[in-house]
Amino acid sequence: MKKLVVIGANDFQNQLILKAKSLGYETHVFAWADGAVGEKTADYFYPISIVEKDQILEKCREIKPDGVCSIASDLAAITVDYVSENLGLPCNSTKTTPIRTNKYAMREAMKKAGVATPGFIKVTTDPETWKIDDLKFPLIVKPTDRSGSRGITKIFEKSELKDAVEYATKDSFEKSAIIEEFIDGDEYSCECISQNGEHHFLAFTKKYTTGSPNFIETGHAEPSDLSPELQEKIKPMIFKALDALDIKNSASHSEFKVDKSGNFGIIEIGGRMGGDCIGSDLVELSTGYDFVKMVIDVAAGNKLDFTKTRTPEKVAIKFVFTKEDLDECNKFAKEHPERIIRISEMETENFGKTTDSGSRIGYYIYKREGE
């Protein structure tokens, strides 16, 4: 039987586990034992933290998997590439892992490749590193090595810098932050799959956030409202950035903004699927392309299949932050049950405690009929 190793066991990874099982793979899942859904759905579960690369590799030498993969996690992607490379399986090179997982190194690589970038610097808690005189306000301060809207602050003057840097570095694994000029406009992302260095565009996503100061994502919609002309201008820029980051064998999630004049700029890129059910659900629902299967096929060295599995629809995901949001979700589900695709479990004990994407209450995915 074919075997697939999955790094991570949360709700997003569970979509990958279930897809692999439906394709006939025996699933071997690694994650910290905290009761996540993947512990139950996996054929074999190993209570090893996703950051313990060598322990996972040692076990994988016994398992002899056909592929190693993960979705929607920068941290898991590091382990995926490390284990895959050591097993001789398709992956992105570990030599260039830092430029895909560190926001400062990413900016440096894109700038070197000629991809337009805002002004930026790297700082620590040492005020001597806060040399922002050449940067134009407003500024965004965020951890160099985290995702999920953690540690982000938009600032408008120097007096706000100290608190923002402390907030960002507290969430950073390497205790560093990147300060960069704010890119104005509406936020979007581009979802792609790459195999052997060839990039394939799948979808554009419209993104909604809480806005300043923390920009926690409140929802996403596919297809986006970008014009066909603008889409064709943006795709080459995204592909150039993917080359700069040495993304050759994985999904990718490229976040960018477009202003009212049609100017656009890249925020950051992940060498993995977009989280928040963008890759695991919205892409297939809105395009018909089985994105999760594509991730598995790349990991296992199978030729990509672009056969559409379903009729594309307009879809969206909304995240629940408050009791009022939950009431709205329940009302919508009662009045339009035919438009509900999935409702997550709701962590109601988090009411009033949402500080980043990971502490939201839950979500629901629905069809955007009549919009």
Contacts in CASP RR format, 6 or more apart in sequence:
PFRMAT RR
TARGET T0000
AUTHOR 0000-0000-0000
METHOD contacts of the structure
MODEL  1
MKKLVVIGANDFQNQLILKAKSLGYETHVFAWADGAVGEKTADYFYPISI
VEKDQILEKCREIKPDGVCSIASDLAAITVDYVSENLGLPCNSTKTTPIR
TNKYAMREAMKKAGVATPGFIKVTTDPETWKIDDLKFPLIVKPTDRSGSR
GITKIFEKSELKDAVEYATKDSFEKSAIIEEFIDGDEYSCECISQNGEHH
FLAFTKKYTTGSPNFIETGHAEPSDLSPELQEKIKPMIFKALDALDIKNS
ASHSEFKVDKSGNFGIIEIGGRMGGDCIGSDLVELSTGYDFVKMVIDVAA
GNKLDFTKTRTPEKVAIKFVFTKEDLDECNKFAKEHPERIIRISEMETEN
FGKTTDSGSRIGYYIYKREGE
1 24 0 8 1.000
1 25 0 8 1.000
1 26 0 8 1.000
2 24 0 8 1.000
2 25 0 8 1.000
2 26 0 8 1.000
2 66 0 8 1.000
2 300 0 8 1.000
3 25 0 8 1.000
3 26 0 8 1.000
3 27 0 8 1.000
3 28 0 8 1.000
3 63 0 8 1.000
3 64 0 8 1.000
3 65 0 8 1.000
3 66 0 8 1.000
3 67 0 8 1.000
4 20 0 8 1.000
4 25 0 8 1.000
4 26 0 8 1.000
4 27 0 8 1.000
4 28 0 8 1.000
4 65 0 8 1.000
4 66 0 8 1.000
4 67 0 8 1.000
4 68 0 8 1.000
4 69 0 8 1.000
4 296 0 8 1.000
4 299 0 8 1.000
4 300 0 8 1.000
5 28 0 8 1.000
5 29 0 8 1.000
5 30 0 8 1.000
5 56 0 8 1.000
5 60 0 8 1.000
5 63 0 8 1.000
5 65 0 8 1.000
5 67 0 8 1.000
5 68 0 8 1.000
5 69 0 8 1.000
5 83 0 8 1.000
6 13 0 8 1.000
6 16 0 8 1.000
6 17 0 8 1.000
6 20 0 8 1.000
6 27 0 8 1.000
6 28 0 8 1.000
6 29 0 8 1.000
6 30 0 8 1.000
6 42 0 8 1.000
6 69 0 8 1.000
6 70 0 8 1.000
7 13 0 8 1.000
7 30 0 8 1.000
7 31 0 8 1.000
7 50 0 8 1.000
7 56 0 8 1.000
7 68 0 8 1.000
7 69 0 8 1.000
7 70 0 8 1.000
7 73 0 8 1.000
7 76 0 8 1.000
7 79 0 8 1.000
7 80 0 8 1.000
7 83 0 8 1.000
8 29 0 8 1.000
8 30 0 8 1.000
8 31 0 8 1.000
8 36 0 8 1.000
8 38 0 8 1.000
8 50 0 8 1.000
8 70 0 8 1.000
8 73 0 8 1.000
8 76 0 8 1.000
9 17 0 8 1.000
9 29 0 8 1.000
9 30 0 8 1.000
9 31 0 8 1.000
9 35 0 8 1.000
9 36 0 8 1.000
9 37 0 8 1.000
9 38 0 8 1.000
9 39 0 8 1.000
9 42 0 8 1.000
9 45 0 8 1.000
10 31 0 8 1.000
10 36 0 8 1.000
10 37 0 8 1.000
10 38 0 8 1.000
11 36 0 8 1.000
11 37 0 8 1.000
11 344 0 8 1.000
11 345 0 8 1.000
12 71 0 8 1.000
12 72 0 8 1.000
12 73 0 8 1.000
12 275 0 8 1.000
12 276 0 8 1.000
12 277 0 8 1.000
12 280 0 8 1.000
13 29 0 8 1.000
13 31 0 8 1.000
13 36 0 8 1.000
13 38 0 8 1.000
13 70 0 8 1.000
13 71 0 8 1.000
13 72 0 8 1.000
13 73 0 8 1.000
13 76 0 8 1.000
14 36 0 8 1.000
14 37 0 8 1.000
14 38 0 8 1.000
14 41 0 8 1.000
15 71 0 8 1.000
15 277 0 8 1.000
15 280 0 8 1.000
15 281 0 8 1.000
15 292 0 8 1.000
16 69 0 8 1.000
16 70 0 8 1.000
16 71 0 8 1.000
16 280 0 8 1.000
16 292 0 8 1.000
16 295 0 8 1.000
16 296 0 8 1.000
17 27 0 8 1.000
17 29 0 8 1.000
17 38 0 8 1.000
17 41 0 8 1.000
17 42 0 8 1.000
18 41 0 8 1.000
19 290 0 8 1.000
19 292 0 8 1.000
19 293 0 8 1.000
19 296 0 8 1.000
20 27 0 8 1.000
20 296 0 8 1.000
21 27 0 8 1.000
21 41 0 8 1.000
21 43 0 8 1.000
23 293 0 8 1.000
23 296 0 8 1.000
25 66 0 8 1.000
25 296 0 8 1.000
26 43 0 8 1.000
26 44 0 8 1.000
27 41 0 8 1.000
27 42 0 8 1.000
27 43 0 8 1.000
27 44 0 8 1.000
28 42 0 8 1.000
28 43 0 8 1.000
28 44 0 8 1.000
28 46 0 8 1.000
28 60 0 8 1.000
28 63 0 8 1.000
28 65 0 8 1.000
29 38 0 8 1.000
29 39 0 8 1.000
29 42 0 8 1.000
29 44 0 8 1.000
29 45 0 8 1.000
29 46 0 8 1.000
30 45 0 8 1.000
30 46 0 8 1.000
30 48 0 8 1.000
30 50 0 8 1.000
30 56 0 8 1.000
30 59 0 8 1.000
30 79 0 8 1.000
31 38 0 8 1.000
31 39 0 8 1.000
31 45 0 8 1.000
31 47 0 8 1.000
31 48 0 8 1.000
31 49 0 8 1.000
31 50 0 8 1.000
32 47 0 8 1.000
32 48 0 8 1.000
32 49 0 8 1.000
32 50 0 8 1.000
33 39 0 8 1.000
33 45 0 8 1.000
33 47 0 8 1.000
38 45 0 8 1.000
39 45 0 8 1.000
46 56 0 8 1.000
46 59 0 8 1.000
48 55 0 8 1.000
48 56 0 8 1.000
48 59 0 8 1.000
50 56 0 8 1.000
50 70 0 8 1.000
50 73 0 8 1.000
50 75 0 8 1.000
50 76 0 8 1.000
50 79 0 8 1.000
51 75 0 8 1.000
51 78 0 8 1.000
51 79 0 8 1.000
53 78 0 8 1.000
53 79 0 8 1.000
53 82 0 8 1.000
53 83 0 8 1.000
56 79 0 8 1.000
56 83 0 8 1.000
57 82 0 8 1.000
57 83 0 8 1.000
57 86 0 8 1.000
57 87 0 8 1.000
60 68 0 8 1.000
60 83 0 8 1.000
60 87 0 8 1.000
61 87 0 8 1.000
65 87 0 8 1.000
65 89 0 8 1.000
66 89 0 8 1.000
66 300 0 8 1.000
67 84 0 8 1.000
67 87 0 8 1.000
67 89 0 8 1.000
67 90 0 8 1.000
67 296 0 8 1.000
67 299 0 8 1.000
67 300 0 8 1.000
67 301 0 8 1.000
68 80 0 8 1.000
68 83 0 8 1.000
68 84 0 8 1.000
68 87 0 8 1.000
68 89 0 8 1.000
68 91 0 8 1.000
68 299 0 8 1.000
69 80 0 8 1.000
69 295 0 8 1.000
69 296 0 8 1.000
69 298 0 8 1.000
69 299 0 8 1.000
70 76 0 8 1.000
70 77 0 8 1.000
70 79 0 8 1.000
70 80 0 8 1.000
70 272 0 8 1.000
71 251 0 8 1.000
71 272 0 8 1.000
71 273 0 8 1.000
71 274 0 8 1.000
71 275 0 8 1.000
71 279 0 8 1.000
71 280 0 8 1.000
71 292 0 8 1.000
71 295 0 8 1.000
72 272 0 8 1.000
72 273 0 8 1.000
72 274 0 8 1.000
72 275 0 8 1.000
72 276 0 8 1.000
72 278 0 8 1.000
72 279 0 8 1.000
72 280 0 8 1.000
73 147 0 8 1.000
73 272 0 8 1.000
74 100 0 8 1.000
74 101 0 8 1.000
74 145 0 8 1.000
74 146 0 8 1.000
74 147 0 8 1.000
74 270 0 8 1.000
74 271 0 8 1.000
74 272 0 8 1.000
75 101 0 8 1.000
76 272 0 8 1.000
77 92 0 8 1.000
77 100 0 8 1.000
77 101 0 8 1.000
77 250 0 8 1.000
77 270 0 8 1.000
77 271 0 8 1.000
77 272 0 8 1.000
78 97 0 8 1.000
78 101 0 8 1.000
80 91 0 8 1.000
80 250 0 8 1.000
80 299 0 8 1.000
81 91 0 8 1.000
81 92 0 8 1.000
81 93 0 8 1.000
81 94 0 8 1.000
81 97 0 8 1.000
82 94 0 8 1.000
82 97 0 8 1.000
84 90 0 8 1.000
84 91 0 8 1.000
84 299 0 8 1.000
85 91 0 8 1.000
85 93 0 8 1.000
85 94 0 8 1.000
89 299 0 8 1.000
89 300 0 8 1.000
89 301 0 8 1.000
90 195 0 8 1.000
90 196 0 8 1.000
90 249 0 8 1.000
90 298 0 8 1.000
90 299 0 8 1.000
90 300 0 8 1.000
90 301 0 8 1.000
91 249 0 8 1.000
91 250 0 8 1.000
91 299 0 8 1.000
92 100 0 8 1.000
92 246 0 8 1.000
92 247 0 8 1.000
92 248 0 8 1.000
92 249 0 8 1.000
92 250 0 8 1.000
92 271 0 8 1.000
93 246 0 8 1.000
93 248 0 8 1.000
95 246 0 8 1.000
96 245 0 8 1.000
96 246 0 8 1.000
98 105 0 8 1.000
99 105 0 8 1.000
99 106 0 8 1.000
99 108 0 8 1.000
99 109 0 8 1.000
99 244 0 8 1.000
99 245 0 8 1.000
99 246 0 8 1.000
100 106 0 8 1.000
100 245 0 8 1.000
100 246 0 8 1.000
100 247 0 8 1.000
100 269 0 8 1.000
100 270 0 8 1.000
100 271 0 8 1.000
101 145 0 8 1.000
102 144 0 8 1.000
102 145 0 8 1.000
102 174 0 8 1.000
103 142 0 8 1.000
103 143 0 8 1.000
103 144 0 8 1.000
103 145 0 8 1.000
103 178 0 8 1.000
103 268 0 8 1.000
104 120 0 8 1.000
104 122 0 8 1.000
104 144 0 8 1.000
104 176 0 8 1.000
104 178 0 8 1.000
105 144 0 8 1.000
106 245 0 8 1.000
106 268 0 8 1.000
106 269 0 8 1.000
107 117 0 8 1.000
107 120 0 8 1.000
107 178 0 8 1.000
107 180 0 8 1.000
109 244 0 8 1.000
109 245 0 8 1.000
110 117 0 8 1.000
110 241 0 8 1.000
110 244 0 8 1.000
110 245 0 8 1.000
110 266 0 8 1.000
111 117 0 8 1.000
112 244 0 8 1.000
113 240 0 8 1.000
113 241 0 8 1.000
113 243 0 8 1.000
113 244 0 8 1.000
114 240 0 8 1.000
114 244 0 8 1.000
115 237 0 8 1.000
115 240 0 8 1.000
115 241 0 8 1.000
115 244 0 8 1.000
115 266 0 8 1.000
116 237 0 8 1.000
116 265 0 8 1.000
116 266 0 8 1.000
117 266 0 8 1.000
118 180 0 8 1.000
118 181 0 8 1.000
118 182 0 8 1.000
118 183 0 8 1.000
118 265 0 8 1.000
119 134 0 8 1.000
119 135 0 8 1.000
119 136 0 8 1.000
119 180 0 8 1.000
119 181 0 8 1.000
120 135 0 8 1.000
120 178 0 8 1.000
120 179 0 8 1.000
120 180 0 8 1.000
120 181 0 8 1.000
121 129 0 8 1.000
121 131 0 8 1.000
121 132 0 8 1.000
121 135 0 8 1.000
121 178 0 8 1.000
121 179 0 8 1.000
121 180 0 8 1.000
122 129 0 8 1.000
122 144 0 8 1.000
122 176 0 8 1.000
122 177 0 8 1.000
122 178 0 8 1.000
122 179 0 8 1.000
123 129 0 8 1.000
123 130 0 8 1.000
123 165 0 8 1.000
123 176 0 8 1.000
123 177 0 8 1.000
123 178 0 8 1.000
123 179 0 8 1.000
124 169 0 8 1.000
124 175 0 8 1.000
124 176 0 8 1.000
124 177 0 8 1.000
125 165 0 8 1.000
125 166 0 8 1.000
125 169 0 8 1.000
125 175 0 8 1.000
127 162 0 8 1.000
130 161 0 8 1.000
130 165 0 8 1.000
130 179 0 8 1.000
132 139 0 8 1.000
132 158 0 8 1.000
132 161 0 8 1.000
132 179 0 8 1.000
135 179 0 8 1.000
135 180 0 8 1.000
135 181 0 8 1.000
136 181 0 8 1.000
137 155 0 8 1.000
137 156 0 8 1.000
137 157 0 8 1.000
137 182 0 8 1.000
138 154 0 8 1.000
138 155 0 8 1.000
138 156 0 8 1.000
138 181 0 8 1.000
138 182 0 8 1.000
139 154 0 8 1.000
139 155 0 8 1.000
139 179 0 8 1.000
139 180 0 8 1.000
139 181 0 8 1.000
139 182 0 8 1.000
140 152 0 8 1.000
140 153 0 8 1.000
140 154 0 8 1.000
140 155 0 8 1.000
140 179 0 8 1.000
140 180 0 8 1.000
140 181 0 8 1.000
140 182 0 8 1.000
141 152 0 8 1.000
141 153 0 8 1.000
141 154 0 8 1.000
141 155 0 8 1.000
141 161 0 8 1.000
141 164 0 8 1.000
141 165 0 8 1.000
141 167 0 8 1.000
141 168 0 8 1.000
141 177 0 8 1.000
141 178 0 8 1.000
141 179 0 8 1.000
142 151 0 8 1.000
142 152 0 8 1.000
142 153 0 8 1.000
142 168 0 8 1.000
142 177 0 8 1.000
142 178 0 8 1.000
143 150 0 8 1.000
143 151 0 8 1.000
143 168 0 8 1.000
143 169 0 8 1.000
143 171 0 8 1.000
143 172 0 8 1.000
143 173 0 8 1.000
143 176 0 8 1.000
143 177 0 8 1.000
143 178 0 8 1.000
144 172 0 8 1.000
144 174 0 8 1.000
144 176 0 8 1.000
144 177 0 8 1.000
144 178 0 8 1.000
145 172 0 8 1.000
145 173 0 8 1.000
145 174 0 8 1.000
145 176 0 8 1.000
146 171 0 8 1.000
146 172 0 8 1.000
146 173 0 8 1.000
147 270 0 8 1.000
148 217 0 8 1.000
148 356 0 8 1.000
148 357 0 8 1.000
148 358 0 8 1.000
149 209 0 8 1.000
149 214 0 8 1.000
149 215 0 8 1.000
149 216 0 8 1.000
149 217 0 8 1.000
149 356 0 8 1.000
149 357 0 8 1.000
150 171 0 8 1.000
150 356 0 8 1.000
150 357 0 8 1.000
151 167 0 8 1.000
151 168 0 8 1.000
151 170 0 8 1.000
151 171 0 8 1.000
151 214 0 8 1.000
151 356 0 8 1.000
152 168 0 8 1.000
152 213 0 8 1.000
152 214 0 8 1.000
152 215 0 8 1.000
153 160 0 8 1.000
153 163 0 8 1.000
153 164 0 8 1.000
153 167 0 8 1.000
153 168 0 8 1.000
153 213 0 8 1.000
153 214 0 8 1.000
154 182 0 8 1.000
154 211 0 8 1.000
154 212 0 8 1.000
154 213 0 8 1.000
154 215 0 8 1.000
155 161 0 8 1.000
155 164 0 8 1.000
155 213 0 8 1.000
161 179 0 8 1.000
164 177 0 8 1.000
165 177 0 8 1.000
165 179 0 8 1.000
168 177 0 8 1.000
169 175 0 8 1.000
169 176 0 8 1.000
169 177 0 8 1.000
183 256 0 8 1.000
183 257 0 8 1.000
183 265 0 8 1.000
183 267 0 8 1.000
184 257 0 8 1.000
184 259 0 8 1.000
185 257 0 8 1.000
185 258 0 8 1.000
185 259 0 8 1.000
185 260 0 8 1.000
186 206 0 8 1.000
186 257 0 8 1.000
186 258 0 8 1.000
186 259 0 8 1.000
187 206 0 8 1.000
187 207 0 8 1.000
187 208 0 8 1.000
187 209 0 8 1.000
187 255 0 8 1.000
187 256 0 8 1.000
187 257 0 8 1.000
187 267 0 8 1.000
188 204 0 8 1.000
188 205 0 8 1.000
188 206 0 8 1.000
188 207 0 8 1.000
188 224 0 8 1.000
188 226 0 8 1.000
188 255 0 8 1.000
188 256 0 8 1.000
188 257 0 8 1.000
188 258 0 8 1.000
189 204 0 8 1.000
189 205 0 8 1.000
189 207 0 8 1.000
189 220 0 8 1.000
189 253 0 8 1.000
189 254 0 8 1.000
189 255 0 8 1.000
189 256 0 8 1.000
189 274 0 8 1.000
189 278 0 8 1.000
190 201 0 8 1.000
190 203 0 8 1.000
190 204 0 8 1.000
190 205 0 8 1.000
190 234 0 8 1.000
190 235 0 8 1.000
190 238 0 8 1.000
190 252 0 8 1.000
190 253 0 8 1.000
190 254 0 8 1.000
190 256 0 8 1.000
191 201 0 8 1.000
191 202 0 8 1.000
191 203 0 8 1.000
191 204 0 8 1.000
191 205 0 8 1.000
191 251 0 8 1.000
191 252 0 8 1.000
191 253 0 8 1.000
191 273 0 8 1.000
191 274 0 8 1.000
191 278 0 8 1.000
191 279 0 8 1.000
191 283 0 8 1.000
191 291 0 8 1.000
192 199 0 8 1.000
192 200 0 8 1.000
192 201 0 8 1.000
192 202 0 8 1.000
192 238 0 8 1.000
192 239 0 8 1.000
192 242 0 8 1.000
192 251 0 8 1.000
192 252 0 8 1.000
192 254 0 8 1.000
193 199 0 8 1.000
193 200 0 8 1.000
193 202 0 8 1.000
193 250 0 8 1.000
193 251 0 8 1.000
193 252 0 8 1.000
193 291 0 8 1.000
193 294 0 8 1.000
193 295 0 8 1.000
193 298 0 8 1.000
193 304 0 8 1.000
194 200 0 8 1.000
194 242 0 8 1.000
194 247 0 8 1.000
194 248 0 8 1.000
194 249 0 8 1.000
194 250 0 8 1.000
194 251 0 8 1.000
194 252 0 8 1.000
194 298 0 8 1.000
195 248 0 8 1.000
195 249 0 8 1.000
195 297 0 8 1.000
195 298 0 8 1.000
195 301 0 8 1.000
195 304 0 8 1.000
196 248 0 8 1.000
196 249 0 8 1.000
197 247 0 8 1.000
197 248 0 8 1.000
197 249 0 8 1.000
199 238 0 8 1.000
199 239 0 8 1.000
199 242 0 8 1.000
199 247 0 8 1.000
199 252 0 8 1.000
200 304 0 8 1.000
200 306 0 8 1.000
201 235 0 8 1.000
201 238 0 8 1.000
202 283 0 8 1.000
202 287 0 8 1.000
202 289 0 8 1.000
202 291 0 8 1.000
203 222 0 8 1.000
203 223 0 8 1.000
203 224 0 8 1.000
203 282 0 8 1.000
203 283 0 8 1.000
203 286 0 8 1.000
203 287 0 8 1.000
203 289 0 8 1.000
204 222 0 8 1.000
204 223 0 8 1.000
204 224 0 8 1.000
204 226 0 8 1.000
204 231 0 8 1.000
204 234 0 8 1.000
205 220 0 8 1.000
205 221 0 8 1.000
205 222 0 8 1.000
205 224 0 8 1.000
205 278 0 8 1.000
205 282 0 8 1.000
206 220 0 8 1.000
206 221 0 8 1.000
206 222 0 8 1.000
206 224 0 8 1.000
206 225 0 8 1.000
206 226 0 8 1.000
207 217 0 8 1.000
207 219 0 8 1.000
207 220 0 8 1.000
207 255 0 8 1.000
208 217 0 8 1.000
208 218 0 8 1.000
208 219 0 8 1.000
208 220 0 8 1.000
208 221 0 8 1.000
209 215 0 8 1.000
209 216 0 8 1.000
209 217 0 8 1.000
209 218 0 8 1.000
210 216 0 8 1.000
210 217 0 8 1.000
210 218 0 8 1.000
214 355 0 8 1.000
214 356 0 8 1.000
216 354 0 8 1.000
216 355 0 8 1.000
216 356 0 8 1.000
216 357 0 8 1.000
216 360 0 8 1.000
217 276 0 8 1.000
217 319 0 8 1.000
217 357 0 8 1.000
218 318 0 8 1.000
218 319 0 8 1.000
218 321 0 8 1.000
219 276 0 8 1.000
219 316 0 8 1.000
219 317 0 8 1.000
219 318 0 8 1.000
219 319 0 8 1.000
220 276 0 8 1.000
220 277 0 8 1.000
220 278 0 8 1.000
220 282 0 8 1.000
220 316 0 8 1.000
220 317 0 8 1.000
221 314 0 8 1.000
221 315 0 8 1.000
221 316 0 8 1.000
221 317 0 8 1.000
221 368 0 8 1.000
222 278 0 8 1.000
222 282 0 8 1.000
222 283 0 8 1.000
222 285 0 8 1.000
222 286 0 8 1.000
222 287 0 8 1.000
222 314 0 8 1.000
222 315 0 8 1.000
222 316 0 8 1.000
223 286 0 8 1.000
223 287 0 8 1.000
223 312 0 8 1.000
223 314 0 8 1.000
226 234 0 8 1.000
226 258 0 8 1.000
230 258 0 8 1.000
230 262 0 8 1.000
230 264 0 8 1.000
233 264 0 8 1.000
234 256 0 8 1.000
234 258 0 8 1.000
234 264 0 8 1.000
237 264 0 8 1.000
237 265 0 8 1.000
237 266 0 8 1.000
238 254 0 8 1.000
238 256 0 8 1.000
238 266 0 8 1.000
241 254 0 8 1.000
241 266 0 8 1.000
241 269 0 8 1.000
242 252 0 8 1.000
242 254 0 8 1.000
242 269 0 8 1.000
245 269 0 8 1.000
245 270 0 8 1.000
245 271 0 8 1.000
247 269 0 8 1.000
247 271 0 8 1.000
249 298 0 8 1.000
249 299 0 8 1.000
250 271 0 8 1.000
250 272 0 8 1.000
250 295 0 8 1.000
250 298 0 8 1.000
251 271 0 8 1.000
251 272 0 8 1.000
251 273 0 8 1.000
251 274 0 8 1.000
251 279 0 8 1.000
251 291 0 8 1.000
251 294 0 8 1.000
251 295 0 8 1.000
251 298 0 8 1.000
252 269 0 8 1.000
252 270 0 8 1.000
252 271 0 8 1.000
252 272 0 8 1.000
253 269 0 8 1.000
253 270 0 8 1.000
253 271 0 8 1.000
253 272 0 8 1.000
253 273 0 8 1.000
253 274 0 8 1.000
253 275 0 8 1.000
253 278 0 8 1.000
253 279 0 8 1.000
254 266 0 8 1.000
254 268 0 8 1.000
254 269 0 8 1.000
254 270 0 8 1.000
255 266 0 8 1.000
255 267 0 8 1.000
255 268 0 8 1.000
255 269 0 8 1.000
256 264 0 8 1.000
256 265 0 8 1.000
256 266 0 8 1.000
256 267 0 8 1.000
257 264 0 8 1.000
257 265 0 8 1.000
257 267 0 8 1.000
258 264 0 8 1.000
258 265 0 8 1.000
273 279 0 8 1.000
273 280 0 8 1.000
273 291 0 8 1.000
273 295 0 8 1.000
276 317 0 8 1.000
276 319 0 8 1.000
276 357 0 8 1.000
276 363 0 8 1.000
277 317 0 8 1.000
277 363 0 8 1.000
277 365 0 8 1.000
278 317 0 8 1.000
279 291 0 8 1.000
279 292 0 8 1.000
280 291 0 8 1.000
280 292 0 8 1.000
281 315 0 8 1.000
281 317 0 8 1.000
281 341 0 8 1.000
281 342 0 8 1.000
281 365 0 8 1.000
282 315 0 8 1.000
282 316 0 8 1.000
282 317 0 8 1.000
282 365 0 8 1.000
283 289 0 8 1.000
283 291 0 8 1.000
284 290 0 8 1.000
284 291 0 8 1.000
284 292 0 8 1.000
284 309 0 8 1.000
284 310 0 8 1.000
285 310 0 8 1.000
285 312 0 8 1.000
285 313 0 8 1.000
285 315 0 8 1.000
285 341 0 8 1.000
285 365 0 8 1.000
286 312 0 8 1.000
286 313 0 8 1.000
286 314 0 8 1.000
286 315 0 8 1.000
287 308 0 8 1.000
287 312 0 8 1.000
288 308 0 8 1.000
288 309 0 8 1.000
288 310 0 8 1.000
288 311 0 8 1.000
288 312 0 8 1.000
289 306 0 8 1.000
289 308 0 8 1.000
289 309 0 8 1.000
290 305 0 8 1.000
290 309 0 8 1.000
293 305 0 8 1.000
294 304 0 8 1.000
294 305 0 8 1.000
296 302 0 8 1.000
297 303 0 8 1.000
297 304 0 8 1.000
297 305 0 8 1.000
298 304 0 8 1.000
313 367 0 8 1.000
313 368 0 8 1.000
314 367 0 8 1.000
314 368 0 8 1.000
314 369 0 8 1.000
314 371 0 8 1.000
315 341 0 8 1.000
315 365 0 8 1.000
315 366 0 8 1.000
315 367 0 8 1.000
315 368 0 8 1.000
316 365 0 8 1.000
316 366 0 8 1.000
316 368 0 8 1.000
317 363 0 8 1.000
317 364 0 8 1.000
317 365 0 8 1.000
317 366 0 8 1.000
318 325 0 8 1.000
318 329 0 8 1.000
318 363 0 8 1.000
318 364 0 8 1.000
318 366 0 8 1.000
319 325 0 8 1.000
319 360 0 8 1.000
319 361 0 8 1.000
319 362 0 8 1.000
319 363 0 8 1.000
320 326 0 8 1.000
320 329 0 8 1.000
320 346 0 8 1.000
320 360 0 8 1.000
320 361 0 8 1.000
320 362 0 8 1.000
320 363 0 8 1.000
320 364 0 8 1.000
321 352 0 8 1.000
321 354 0 8 1.000
321 360 0 8 1.000
321 361 0 8 1.000
322 351 0 8 1.000
322 352 0 8 1.000
322 361 0 8 1.000
323 348 0 8 1.000
323 351 0 8 1.000
325 361 0 8 1.000
326 346 0 8 1.000
326 348 0 8 1.000
326 361 0 8 1.000
329 343 0 8 1.000
329 364 0 8 1.000
332 339 0 8 1.000
332 340 0 8 1.000
332 364 0 8 1.000
332 366 0 8 1.000
333 340 0 8 1.000
333 343 0 8 1.000
333 364 0 8 1.000
336 366 0 8 1.000
338 367 0 8 1.000
339 366 0 8 1.000
339 367 0 8 1.000
339 369 0 8 1.000
340 364 0 8 1.000
340 365 0 8 1.000
340 366 0 8 1.000
341 365 0 8 1.000
341 366 0 8 1.000
341 367 0 8 1.000
342 364 0 8 1.000
342 365 0 8 1.000
343 363 0 8 1.000
343 364 0 8 1.000
343 365 0 8 1.000
344 362 0 8 1.000
344 363 0 8 1.000
344 364 0 8 1.000
345 362 0 8 1.000
346 361 0 8 1.000
346 362 0 8 1.000
347 360 0 8 1.000
347 361 0 8 1.000
347 362 0 8 1.000
348 361 0 8 1.000
350 359 0 8 1.000
350 360 0 8 1.000
350 361 0 8 1.000
351 361 0 8 1.000
353 359 0 8 1.000
354 360 0 8 1.000
354 361 0 8 1.000
END
